[in-house]
Amino acid sequence: MQDASKTSEDAFDWLSESDRQSIEEAIQTGDWPGLEGSAFSRIAVIDHHSSRARKPAEGSKLDLQDLWYLYYQVGKNVRHSSPEQDKWIRHILQVRGHGPLTRQAQSSNSGGDSDESSSLEIATTSGGIIWEDLPFFTTDMTDIWVKDCATMSATQRINFSHFLAKLASVGVDDNLCTIAPLVFHDVFETIRPLGSYNDENDKEDTLRTLEDLTTAALLPAAQAWLFSAGETTFTRSELGRKSSATFSPWRWMYWLKRLEEIKIEARQAGEESLAASILLTMEQMLTLGGIGDDEITWEDGVGTMSLE
């Protein structure tokens, strides 16, 4: 069971109150240019600390996570269908595109006739190479999803899911795709109350736990990965290529079977918008799974199949 006292805020409890307030105020006023300027300022600080000031690269971990926290807040608060979210996706791609951060090697000295280029080293942390690997970004985003997805409002949960799926789809880090099976497990493999798309009470709630979420509350997160990441998640990522169990045909068909069961439950409950949404989800899964009509028994417009 999720401990409601341990949210993503705890993972960033070293952030100053002024930092939190400035980010939150910018979010509330929609000052996206100001936040982007703040992000660039943080990047400049990391560049300075890790290269010019000769600060040990590992010492930049908190500075990096400070930047990731800003991206997290943007990701869950910028509407997923807006050009603004796509702009931030490009921004993060550009940050990664800076390539490996280099600096003077620790053993080098300023005197002598040695070739200056030979005394350069790559700024590397325990989480990878600065900028090229976006150290700690994926682990932080994964921790945030696990600890914080339940406390988010419905809109924030949808926004953040699309944000992560889009980042995975453009190749920021294949390991982001490991969040998808966590979502699918919670939606398709965990028994939950059905819920409704018309639930107006799904607002931000720091006391809400994962067990409190309904299927209707979590389904849009799975849809985000299926539609925004799509083939990237299941075939072209390292996870999709190397894992024999995560997206196995058996598991894929089980998820389809569960969706059919949930669709029937939704129709019986009069939740037609939810049932229609599930139908679209199943069609997308069939497309991504490369499953043809000859492998499906069609009933009431929906493809079903046997696990036998």
C-alpha positions as CSV (number, residue, x, y, z in Angstrom):
1,M,0.0,0.0,0.0
2,Q,1.3,3.4,-0.9
3,D,2.4,5.5,2.1
4,A,0.6,8.8,1.7
5,S,3.2,10.5,3.7
6,K,5.9,9.7,1.2
7,T,5.3,11.6,-2.0
8,S,7.5,13.0,-4.7
9,E,7.9,16.1,-2.5
10,D,9.9,13.9,-0.1
11,A,12.3,12.9,-2.8
12,F,13.0,16.6,-3.3
13,D,12.9,17.7,0.3
14,W,16.3,19.4,0.0
15,L,14.7,22.0,-2.3
16,S,14.4,25.4,-0.6
17,E,11.0,26.8,0.1
18,S,11.7,29.8,-2.1
19,D,12.5,27.4,-5.0
20,R,9.2,25.6,-4.5
21,Q,7.3,28.8,-4.3
22,S,8.8,30.4,-7.3
23,I,8.0,27.3,-9.4
24,E,4.5,27.0,-8.1
25,E,3.8,30.7,-8.6
26,A,5.0,30.4,-12.2
27,I,2.8,27.3,-12.7
28,Q,-0.3,29.1,-11.3
29,T,0.2,32.1,-13.6
30,G,1.2,30.1,-16.6
31,D,4.6,31.8,-16.8
32,W,6.1,29.2,-19.1
33,P,8.7,31.5,-20.6
34,G,9.8,32.4,-17.0
35,L,10.1,28.7,-16.2
36,E,12.1,28.0,-19.3
37,G,14.4,30.9,-18.3
38,S,14.7,29.3,-14.9
39,A,15.6,26.0,-16.4
40,F,18.4,27.6,-18.5
41,S,19.7,29.3,-15.4
42,R,19.9,26.0,-13.6
43,I,21.7,24.4,-16.6
44,A,24.2,27.3,-16.6
45,V,24.9,26.7,-12.9
46,I,25.5,23.0,-13.5
47,D,27.8,23.8,-16.4
48,H,29.7,26.2,-14.2
49,H,29.9,23.9,-11.1
50,S,30.9,20.8,-13.1
51,S,33.5,22.4,-15.4
52,R,34.7,25.9,-14.7
53,A,34.6,25.6,-10.9
54,R,36.1,22.1,-10.9
55,K,33.4,20.8,-8.6
56,P,33.3,17.0,-8.5
57,A,30.7,15.8,-11.0
58,E,28.9,13.8,-8.4
59,G,28.4,17.0,-6.5
60,S,26.0,18.2,-9.3
61,K,23.4,15.5,-8.4
62,L,21.3,17.9,-6.4
63,D,21.6,20.6,-9.0
64,L,20.4,18.1,-11.7
65,Q,17.5,16.9,-9.6
66,D,16.5,20.5,-9.0
67,L,16.2,20.8,-12.7
68,W,14.3,17.5,-13.0
69,Y,11.9,18.8,-10.4
70,L,11.1,21.8,-12.5
71,Y,10.4,19.5,-15.5
72,Y,8.2,17.3,-13.4
73,Q,6.1,20.3,-12.3
74,V,5.8,21.5,-15.9
75,G,5.0,18.0,-17.2
76,K,2.0,17.5,-14.9
77,N,0.6,21.0,-15.2
78,V,0.9,21.8,-18.9
79,R,-2.0,20.4,-20.9
80,H,-0.9,17.3,-22.8
81,S,-2.7,18.3,-26.0
82,S,-1.1,21.8,-26.1
83,P,1.8,23.0,-28.2
84,E,3.4,24.1,-24.9
85,Q,4.0,20.6,-23.7
86,D,5.6,19.7,-27.1
87,K,7.8,22.7,-26.7
88,W,9.1,21.4,-23.4
89,I,9.7,18.0,-24.9
90,R,11.9,19.7,-27.5
91,H,13.6,21.7,-24.7
92,I,14.6,18.5,-22.9
93,L,15.8,16.9,-26.2
94,Q,18.0,20.0,-26.7
95,V,19.4,19.7,-23.2
96,R,20.3,16.1,-23.9
97,G,21.7,17.2,-27.3
98,H,24.4,19.2,-25.5
99,G,26.3,16.0,-25.5
100,P,28.8,15.0,-22.8
101,L,29.9,17.8,-20.5
102,T,33.7,18.1,-20.5
103,R,36.1,19.8,-18.1
104,Q,39.7,19.9,-17.1
105,A,40.9,16.6,-15.8
106,Q,41.5,16.5,-12.0
107,S,45.1,15.5,-12.5
108,S,45.9,18.2,-15.0
109,N,47.7,21.4,-14.2
110,S,47.8,24.8,-15.8
111,G,51.5,24.8,-16.5
112,G,53.7,22.9,-19.1
113,D,53.4,22.5,-22.8
114,S,50.9,19.5,-22.7
115,D,48.1,19.5,-25.2
116,E,45.2,21.1,-23.5
117,S,42.7,18.8,-25.3
118,S,44.4,15.7,-23.8
119,S,43.7,17.0,-20.3
120,L,39.9,17.0,-20.7
121,E,37.6,14.5,-19.0
122,I,33.9,13.8,-19.2
123,A,31.8,14.9,-16.3
124,T,30.3,11.6,-15.1
125,T,28.1,10.9,-12.1
126,S,26.8,7.7,-10.7
127,G,23.7,8.2,-12.8
128,G,25.6,8.7,-16.0
129,I,27.3,11.4,-18.1
130,I,26.0,14.9,-17.5
131,W,23.6,16.0,-20.3
132,E,24.3,13.0,-22.6
133,D,22.6,10.6,-20.2
134,L,20.4,13.1,-18.2
135,P,21.7,11.6,-15.0
136,F,19.0,10.6,-12.4
137,F,16.2,11.9,-14.7
138,T,14.5,8.6,-15.4
139,T,14.9,7.2,-11.9
140,D,13.4,10.5,-10.5
141,M,10.5,10.4,-13.0
142,T,9.9,6.7,-12.1
143,D,9.9,7.4,-8.4
144,I,7.6,10.3,-8.9
145,W,5.1,8.2,-10.8
146,V,5.2,5.4,-8.2
147,K,4.9,7.8,-5.2
148,D,2.8,10.6,-6.6
149,C,0.4,9.3,-9.3
150,A,-2.4,8.7,-6.8
151,T,-2.1,12.2,-5.3
152,M,-2.3,14.0,-8.7
153,S,-5.6,15.3,-10.0
154,A,-7.1,13.5,-13.0
155,T,-5.8,16.2,-15.3
156,Q,-2.3,16.2,-13.9
157,R,-2.1,12.4,-14.1
158,I,-3.1,12.5,-17.8
159,N,-0.7,15.4,-18.5
160,F,2.3,13.7,-16.8
161,S,1.6,10.4,-18.5
162,H,1.6,11.9,-21.9
163,F,4.7,13.9,-21.0
164,L,6.7,10.8,-20.1
165,A,5.3,8.8,-23.0
166,K,6.3,11.6,-25.5
167,L,9.8,11.8,-24.0
168,A,10.1,8.0,-24.4
169,S,8.9,8.2,-28.0
170,V,11.5,10.7,-29.1
171,G,14.3,8.6,-27.5
172,V,15.2,10.7,-24.5
173,D,15.8,7.5,-22.6
174,D,14.6,4.0,-23.4
175,N,14.4,3.2,-19.7
176,L,11.4,5.6,-19.4
177,C,9.5,2.8,-21.1
178,T,9.7,0.8,-17.8
179,I,7.0,3.0,-16.4
180,A,4.5,1.7,-19.0
181,P,4.3,-1.9,-17.5
182,L,3.9,-0.4,-14.0
183,V,0.9,1.5,-15.3
184,F,-0.5,-1.5,-17.2
185,H,-0.2,-3.6,-14.1
186,D,-2.1,-1.1,-12.0
187,V,-4.8,-0.7,-14.7
188,F,-5.2,-4.2,-16.2
189,E,-3.9,-6.6,-13.6
190,T,-5.3,-5.0,-10.4
191,I,-8.9,-5.3,-9.4
192,R,-10.4,-1.9,-8.8
193,P,-13.8,-0.2,-8.6
194,L,-14.9,0.9,-12.1
195,G,-15.4,4.6,-11.4
196,S,-16.6,7.1,-13.9
197,Y,-15.2,9.6,-16.4
198,N,-17.7,12.0,-14.9
199,D,-16.1,12.0,-11.5
200,E,-15.6,15.7,-10.6
201,N,-13.9,14.9,-7.3
202,D,-10.6,13.6,-8.7
203,K,-8.7,16.6,-7.6
204,E,-5.2,16.8,-6.1
205,D,-5.2,15.0,-2.8
206,T,-2.0,14.3,-0.8
207,L,-3.8,11.7,1.3
208,R,-5.1,9.6,-1.6
209,T,-3.3,6.2,-2.2
210,L,-3.0,4.0,-5.3
211,E,-5.6,1.7,-3.8
212,D,-8.1,4.5,-3.8
213,L,-8.0,5.0,-7.6
214,T,-10.6,3.6,-9.8
215,T,-10.1,2.0,-13.2
216,A,-11.6,5.1,-14.9
217,A,-9.0,7.3,-13.0
218,L,-6.0,5.2,-14.2
219,L,-7.1,4.1,-17.7
220,P,-6.1,7.5,-19.3
221,A,-2.5,6.9,-18.1
222,A,-2.3,3.6,-19.9
223,Q,-3.9,5.2,-23.0
224,A,-1.2,7.9,-22.9
225,W,1.5,5.2,-23.3
226,L,-0.4,3.4,-26.0
227,F,-1.1,6.4,-28.1
228,S,1.7,8.8,-27.4
229,A,4.6,6.3,-27.2
230,G,3.0,3.5,-29.2
231,E,5.4,1.3,-31.1
232,T,8.4,2.9,-29.3
233,T,7.3,1.3,-26.0
234,F,6.7,-2.1,-27.3
235,T,9.0,-2.9,-30.2
236,R,11.7,-0.3,-30.7
237,S,12.8,0.3,-27.1
238,E,15.5,-1.8,-25.4
239,L,12.7,-2.9,-23.0
240,G,10.6,-4.1,-25.9
241,R,13.4,-5.9,-27.6
242,K,15.1,-7.6,-24.7
243,S,12.3,-8.4,-22.3
244,S,10.5,-11.7,-23.0
245,A,8.0,-11.3,-20.2
246,T,7.1,-7.6,-19.9
247,F,5.2,-7.5,-23.2
248,S,4.9,-11.2,-24.0
249,P,2.0,-12.2,-26.3
250,W,0.3,-14.0,-23.4
251,R,0.4,-10.9,-21.3
252,W,-0.8,-8.7,-24.2
253,M,-3.8,-10.9,-24.8
254,Y,-4.6,-11.0,-21.0
255,W,-4.7,-7.2,-21.0
256,L,-7.0,-7.3,-24.0
257,K,-9.2,-9.8,-22.3
258,R,-9.3,-7.6,-19.2
259,L,-10.3,-4.6,-21.3
260,E,-13.1,-6.5,-22.8
261,E,-14.3,-7.4,-19.2
262,I,-14.0,-3.8,-18.1
263,K,-15.9,-2.6,-21.2
264,I,-18.8,-4.9,-20.4
265,E,-18.8,-3.7,-16.8
266,A,-18.9,-0.1,-18.0
267,R,-21.8,-0.7,-20.3
268,Q,-23.7,-2.5,-17.6
269,A,-23.1,0.5,-15.4
270,G,-24.3,3.0,-18.1
271,E,-20.8,4.4,-18.5
272,E,-21.0,4.7,-22.2
273,S,-18.1,7.2,-22.6
274,L,-15.8,4.9,-20.6
275,A,-16.9,1.9,-22.7
276,A,-16.3,3.8,-26.0
277,S,-12.9,4.9,-24.7
278,I,-12.0,1.3,-23.9
279,L,-13.0,0.2,-27.4
280,L,-10.5,2.7,-28.9
281,T,-7.9,1.4,-26.5
282,M,-8.4,-2.1,-27.6
283,E,-8.2,-1.2,-31.3
284,Q,-4.9,0.5,-30.6
285,M,-3.6,-2.5,-28.7
286,L,-4.6,-4.8,-31.6
287,T,-2.8,-2.5,-34.0
288,L,0.4,-2.3,-32.0
289,G,0.3,-6.1,-31.4
290,G,0.1,-6.8,-35.1
291,I,-3.0,-8.9,-34.5
292,G,-5.1,-9.5,-37.6
293,D,-8.8,-10.1,-38.0
294,D,-8.3,-13.8,-38.6
295,E,-7.0,-14.1,-35.1
296,I,-9.9,-12.4,-33.5
297,T,-13.5,-13.2,-32.8
298,W,-15.5,-10.1,-33.3
299,E,-18.5,-9.5,-31.1
300,D,-20.5,-6.2,-30.8
301,G,-17.8,-4.4,-32.7
302,V,-15.0,-5.4,-30.4
303,G,-12.3,-8.0,-31.0
304,T,-11.9,-10.7,-28.4
305,M,-9.6,-13.7,-28.3
306,S,-9.0,-16.8,-26.3
307,L,-5.9,-17.3,-24.2
308,E,-6.0,-21.0,-25.0
